[in-house]
């Protein structure tokens, strides 16, 4: 091999040469057998014994490091002089100056001097493909809806904005933008609780598609961590339009929690015809019996050990866990209550539901009222 031809060696190779030397192979033998220079082998041995790294930057002397730092500082000072007047320029001029000096200085340094965010510069100068408006709309829809929407719902919302886009294209853009929906397929995880042994029958009987507002309201409880202590959430869901018509949060899993949820229902509670839950003991007690009797609300209970009889409530909590609870770090009960109120407002007024023809619960209810008015008015 010609001596003038420059060779490169991997860190693994250098390490093996040093190990050969440390294991007893003579320096001369290594140099001869591997066609190395003695100075190169000596340097690798020294690097292994001092820093343990074969990278040049990890083995520079203090003088070399100081010289490199001085060169960088000198370049920065020159750049600052070149761009001193431009630092007061308008936004577009600053972006243009950075573009024109990319061959001289780093983007980071120029952005710092010109007082412009790097992300802003990259956004302004990146090549805008034909689908840029679509990408912007997808990102906006995704973030405005708690990162919960997948391709189906984003497609519907894009149509509202005048974009006709396939789910495959939406999926590709979401992948490019790093957008991953927090939604996952609902799964039921059974948990042991005291069981209500009442003889009350299952009036609902899994008829989850209801055609009358507040005919059947379903409910359940779920666990939420608040500063390392378990708290509980209760929601009341109208099967007619999947709207959360009542909600509450508290430190105890009891009838008081459910009563507070009923207290948030707008309108006369006597409009509720049936109240369906599982057989948790918190739903069967004197306090609840008195409330239901007072407002003449009928009672319906799931079969014992059969969560599918209350599937809508279970699914609603799974969605809430994914879109709301798992994204939050609640610092107090008050914090939980405020965030729950905000989520319920979004859930009812802004979150589109596949089971409602991709309308929001409130929109679905209003459309139903319009139809009824046209028929009976």
ZATI-651857 format. One record per residue (C-alpha): residue in three letters; y, z, x. Coordinates in steps of 0.02 Angstrom, whole numbers. Layout:
<atoms>
(ALA,(Y,Z,X)),
...
</atoms>
This chain:
<atoms>
(UNK,(0,0,0)),
(UNK,(172,-45,72)),
(UNK,(267,109,129)),
(UNK,(431,50,52)),
(UNK,(363,48,-127)),
(UNK,(418,203,-223)),
(UNK,(279,298,-308)),
(UNK,(291,421,-452)),
(UNK,(177,569,-481)),
(UNK,(148,672,-637)),
(UNK,(168,860,-641)),
(UNK,(-19,875,-669)),
(UNK,(-55,775,-510)),
(UNK,(66,880,-407)),
(UNK,(-12,1039,-475)),
(UNK,(-185,979,-423)),
(UNK,(-125,939,-247)),
(UNK,(-53,1114,-230)),
(UNK,(-214,1190,-296)),
(UNK,(-314,1090,-168)),
(UNK,(-204,1162,-32)),
(UNK,(-216,1340,-101)),
(UNK,(-404,1322,-115)),
(UNK,(-420,1286,71)),
(UNK,(-401,1099,94)),
(UNK,(-293,1064,246)),
(UNK,(-119,992,228)),
(UNK,(-163,846,342)),
(UNK,(-317,802,242)),
(UNK,(-222,800,77)),
(UNK,(-86,690,149)),
(UNK,(-212,567,218)),
(UNK,(-334,562,72)),
(UNK,(-200,540,-62)),
(UNK,(-81,433,41)),
(UNK,(60,560,28)),
(UNK,(202,605,142)),
(UNK,(196,776,221)),
(UNK,(372,813,160)),
(UNK,(324,777,-20)),
(UNK,(172,891,-13)),
(UNK,(275,1028,70)),
(UNK,(405,1013,-68)),
(UNK,(275,1028,-205)),
(UNK,(198,1180,-124)),
(UNK,(368,1262,-111)),
(UNK,(411,1221,-292)),
(UNK,(247,1294,-353)),
(UNK,(275,1455,-255)),
(UNK,(457,1478,-304)),
(UNK,(494,1413,-481)),
(UNK,(321,1357,-536)),
(UNK,(398,1195,-597)),
(UNK,(398,1022,-521)),
(UNK,(550,962,-617)),
(UNK,(700,922,-510)),
(UNK,(825,1013,-619)),
(UNK,(724,1174,-605)),
(UNK,(724,1168,-415)),
(UNK,(905,1132,-376)),
(UNK,(996,1244,-255)),
(UNK,(1148,1341,-312)),
(UNK,(1257,1220,-213)),
(UNK,(1180,1070,-301)),
(UNK,(1203,1150,-471)),
(UNK,(1384,1190,-431)),
(UNK,(1416,1011,-375)),
(UNK,(1343,940,-537)),
(UNK,(1447,1060,-641)),
(UNK,(1605,1009,-546)),
(UNK,(1568,826,-578)),
(UNK,(1546,857,-763)),
(UNK,(1706,957,-771)),
(UNK,(1799,821,-678)),
(UNK,(1736,691,-801)),
(UNK,(1786,801,-947)),
(UNK,(1962,826,-878)),
(UNK,(1980,639,-856)),
(UNK,(1921,612,-1034)),
(UNK,(2045,739,-1101)),
(UNK,(2186,652,-1012)),
(UNK,(2130,483,-1079)),
(UNK,(2120,550,-1257)),
(UNK,(2262,675,-1259)),
(UNK,(2372,570,-1371)),
(UNK,(2227,519,-1480)),
(UNK,(2187,700,-1525)),
(UNK,(2328,694,-1653)),
(UNK,(2275,527,-1725)),
(UNK,(2208,502,-1899)),
(UNK,(2023,517,-1941)),
(UNK,(1985,331,-1929)),
(UNK,(2072,314,-1761)),
(UNK,(1972,457,-1688)),
(UNK,(1809,377,-1740)),
(UNK,(1864,212,-1662)),
(UNK,(1914,298,-1498)),
(UNK,(1743,380,-1484)),
(UNK,(1657,214,-1515)),
(UNK,(1762,128,-1382)),
(UNK,(1722,260,-1251)),
(UNK,(1535,282,-1276)),
(UNK,(1502,203,-1107)),
(UNK,(1612,331,-1019)),
(UNK,(1589,499,-1104)),
(UNK,(1465,591,-1214)),
(UNK,(1489,593,-1402)),
(UNK,(1479,783,-1405)),
(UNK,(1620,804,-1279)),
(UNK,(1733,676,-1362)),
(UNK,(1706,753,-1534)),
(UNK,(1752,922,-1463)),
(UNK,(1912,857,-1384)),
(UNK,(1963,755,-1536)),
(UNK,(1916,896,-1654)),
(UNK,(1797,797,-1762)),
(UNK,(1621,849,-1813)),
(UNK,(1480,753,-1731)),
(UNK,(1392,735,-1898)),
(UNK,(1551,656,-1968)),
(UNK,(1559,531,-1825)),
(UNK,(1376,483,-1842)),
(UNK,(1393,465,-2030)),
(UNK,(1548,355,-2014)),
(UNK,(1473,242,-1882)),
(UNK,(1292,224,-1933)),
(UNK,(1238,55,-1994)),
(UNK,(1246,54,-2182)),
(UNK,(1099,-41,-2258)),
(UNK,(1110,-124,-2428)),
(UNK,(1029,26,-2509)),
(UNK,(1159,147,-2442)),
(UNK,(1231,184,-2614)),
(UNK,(1057,218,-2680)),
(UNK,(1020,335,-2535)),
(UNK,(1181,431,-2565)),
(UNK,(1140,447,-2750)),
(UNK,(963,509,-2715)),
(UNK,(1024,640,-2592)),
(UNK,(1158,697,-2715)),
(UNK,(1036,710,-2861)),
(UNK,(909,802,-2754)),
(UNK,(1028,936,-2692)),
(UNK,(1119,958,-2857)),
(UNK,(954,999,-2940)),
(UNK,(893,1138,-2825)),
(UNK,(784,1021,-2722)),
(UNK,(661,1024,-2867)),
(UNK,(656,842,-2922)),
(UNK,(522,721,-2865)),
(UNK,(522,532,-2879)),
(UNK,(493,527,-3068)),
(UNK,(644,633,-3114)),
(UNK,(755,558,-2980)),
(UNK,(714,386,-3049)),
(UNK,(772,441,-3222)),
(UNK,(934,515,-3155)),
(UNK,(966,357,-3052)),
(UNK,(950,254,-3210)),
(UNK,(1086,365,-3287)),
(UNK,(1196,312,-3141)),
(UNK,(1158,128,-3162)),
(UNK,(1027,110,-3025)),
(UNK,(858,31,-3061)),
(UNK,(746,89,-2919)),
(UNK,(557,99,-2903)),
(UNK,(472,265,-2869)),
(UNK,(398,191,-2709)),
(UNK,(573,151,-2644)),
(UNK,(636,323,-2695)),
(UNK,(490,403,-2604)),
(UNK,(525,303,-2447)),
(UNK,(709,351,-2448)),
(UNK,(667,534,-2479)),
(UNK,(549,530,-2330)),
(UNK,(682,450,-2221)),
(UNK,(808,581,-2273)),
(UNK,(687,725,-2253)),
(UNK,(694,771,-2438)),
(UNK,(539,866,-2494)),
(UNK,(531,929,-2672)),
(UNK,(492,1113,-2692)),
(UNK,(390,1073,-2848)),
(UNK,(202,1093,-2838)),
(UNK,(66,1071,-2966)),
(UNK,(55,1224,-3079)),
(UNK,(-91,1337,-3044)),
(UNK,(-142,1497,-3130)),
(UNK,(-181,1650,-3028)),
(UNK,(-257,1787,-3136)),
(UNK,(-203,1966,-3109)),
(UNK,(-272,2128,-3176)),
(UNK,(-167,2218,-3306)),
(UNK,(-199,2338,-3447)),
(UNK,(-265,2241,-3596)),
(UNK,(-203,2247,-3774)),
(UNK,(-359,2269,-3881)),
(UNK,(-269,2239,-4046)),
(UNK,(-357,2130,-4174)),
(UNK,(-205,2015,-4189)),
(UNK,(-263,1835,-4196)),
(UNK,(-206,1685,-4096)),
(UNK,(-95,1601,-4226)),
(UNK,(-24,1477,-4099)),
(UNK,(-198,1415,-4053)),
(UNK,(-132,1308,-3909)),
(UNK,(-22,1202,-4021)),
(UNK,(113,1191,-3889)),
(UNK,(202,1040,-3964)),
(UNK,(311,1114,-4101)),
(UNK,(430,1016,-4213)),
(UNK,(539,1159,-4272)),
(UNK,(668,1258,-4174)),
(UNK,(616,1439,-4140)),
(UNK,(456,1425,-4240)),
(UNK,(355,1486,-4091)),
(UNK,(430,1580,-3945)),
(UNK,(314,1620,-3799)),
(UNK,(339,1746,-3660)),
(UNK,(264,1823,-3505)),
(UNK,(318,1924,-3352)),
(UNK,(319,1882,-3167)),
(UNK,(346,1977,-3005)),
(UNK,(498,1960,-2892)),
(UNK,(536,2047,-2727)),
(UNK,(706,2132,-2717)),
(UNK,(735,2211,-2546)),
(UNK,(549,2240,-2517)),
(UNK,(523,2316,-2689)),
(UNK,(440,2231,-2836)),
(UNK,(548,2192,-2986)),
(UNK,(506,2092,-3141)),
(UNK,(573,1945,-3240)),
(UNK,(544,1912,-3424)),
(UNK,(589,1749,-3510)),
(UNK,(573,1692,-3690)),
(UNK,(533,1506,-3708)),
(UNK,(555,1405,-3867)),
(UNK,(407,1286,-3879)),
(UNK,(511,1161,-3977)),
(UNK,(613,1107,-3826)),
(UNK,(551,1219,-3683)),
(UNK,(721,1304,-3681)),
(UNK,(734,1478,-3606)),
(UNK,(822,1566,-3749)),
(UNK,(811,1742,-3678)),
(UNK,(789,1821,-3508)),
(UNK,(798,1987,-3418)),
(UNK,(760,2068,-3251)),
(UNK,(723,2247,-3201)),
(UNK,(627,2366,-3088)),
(UNK,(497,2411,-3219)),
(UNK,(365,2312,-3310)),
(UNK,(389,2387,-3483)),
(UNK,(444,2358,-3661)),
(UNK,(626,2392,-3614)),
(UNK,(624,2236,-3503)),
(UNK,(564,2130,-3649)),
(UNK,(689,2208,-3768)),
(UNK,(831,2161,-3650)),
(UNK,(767,1981,-3650)),
(UNK,(775,1978,-3840)),
(UNK,(952,2046,-3829)),
(UNK,(1008,1890,-3735)),
(UNK,(947,1771,-3871)),
(UNK,(1094,1686,-3955)),
(UNK,(1094,1693,-4144)),
(UNK,(1002,1797,-4272)),
(UNK,(832,1854,-4209)),
(UNK,(764,1831,-4384)),
(UNK,(768,1644,-4348)),
(UNK,(617,1674,-4235)),
(UNK,(459,1651,-4337)),
(UNK,(319,1691,-4213)),
(UNK,(312,1781,-4046)),
(UNK,(162,1733,-3938)),
(UNK,(108,1819,-3775)),
(UNK,(-46,1868,-3679)),
(UNK,(-125,2038,-3706)),
(UNK,(-24,2136,-3578)),
(UNK,(7,2315,-3632)),
(UNK,(195,2294,-3609)),
(UNK,(193,2180,-3762)),
(UNK,(100,2304,-3873)),
(UNK,(189,2470,-3899)),
(UNK,(296,2560,-4026)),
(UNK,(459,2490,-3959)),
(UNK,(400,2310,-3975)),
(UNK,(318,2340,-4143)),
(UNK,(481,2409,-4211)),
(UNK,(581,2261,-4144)),
(UNK,(465,2131,-4217)),
(UNK,(453,2221,-4383)),
(UNK,(641,2241,-4398)),
(UNK,(673,2056,-4371)),
(UNK,(519,2001,-4468)),
(UNK,(446,1908,-4321)),
(UNK,(261,1866,-4334)),
(UNK,(141,1911,-4193)),
(UNK,(18,1799,-4101)),
(UNK,(-92,1848,-3953)),
(UNK,(-194,1747,-3831)),
(UNK,(-380,1772,-3824)),
(UNK,(-433,1906,-3701)),
(UNK,(-446,1839,-3524)),
(UNK,(-388,1664,-3572)),
(UNK,(-224,1617,-3486)),
(UNK,(-229,1439,-3555)),
(UNK,(-183,1508,-3727)),
(UNK,(-11,1544,-3653)),
(UNK,(-4,1393,-3537)),
(UNK,(179,1349,-3567)),
(UNK,(240,1521,-3516)),
(UNK,(126,1517,-3363)),
(UNK,(187,1345,-3314)),
(UNK,(369,1396,-3338)),
(UNK,(347,1541,-3217)),
(UNK,(262,1429,-3091)),
(UNK,(412,1313,-3098)),
(UNK,(531,1461,-3083)),
(UNK,(437,1527,-2932)),
(UNK,(446,1359,-2845)),
(UNK,(623,1307,-2891)),
(UNK,(707,1476,-2896)),
(UNK,(620,1635,-2837)),
(UNK,(543,1567,-2676)),
(UNK,(710,1496,-2620)),
(UNK,(805,1660,-2639)),
(UNK,(821,1824,-2545)),
(UNK,(876,1950,-2676)),
(UNK,(978,2095,-2607)),
(UNK,(993,2198,-2766)),
(UNK,(949,2199,-2950)),
(UNK,(1125,2139,-2988)),
(UNK,(1102,1995,-2869)),
(UNK,(938,1948,-2954)),
(UNK,(1020,1957,-3126)),
(UNK,(1165,1845,-3076)),
(UNK,(1053,1715,-2994)),
(UNK,(933,1718,-3141)),
(UNK,(1076,1687,-3261)),
(UNK,(1134,1540,-3155)),
(UNK,(958,1467,-3145)),
(UNK,(927,1482,-3332)),
(UNK,(1092,1394,-3366)),
(UNK,(1039,1251,-3251)),
(UNK,(862,1248,-3321)),
(UNK,(925,1229,-3500)),
(UNK,(1075,1116,-3477)),
(UNK,(1041,1010,-3323)),
(UNK,(855,1007,-3279)),
(UNK,(767,859,-3358)),
(UNK,(589,888,-3419)),
(UNK,(450,760,-3420)),
(UNK,(377,833,-3580)),
(UNK,(545,805,-3666)),
(UNK,(559,621,-3621)),
(UNK,(663,667,-3469)),
(UNK,(798,753,-3568)),
(UNK,(863,929,-3540)),
(UNK,(811,1063,-3666)),
(UNK,(986,1074,-3737)),
(UNK,(1003,885,-3746)),
(UNK,(835,873,-3834)),
(UNK,(886,1005,-3962)),
(UNK,(1053,919,-3995)),
(UNK,(970,750,-4019)),
(UNK,(849,828,-4143)),
(UNK,(993,905,-4240)),
(UNK,(1080,735,-4249)),
(UNK,(923,654,-4319)),
(UNK,(903,791,-4450)),
(UNK,(1085,773,-4499)),
(UNK,(1064,586,-4525)),
(UNK,(913,617,-4636)),
(UNK,(979,760,-4742)),
(UNK,(1168,744,-4734)),
</atoms>
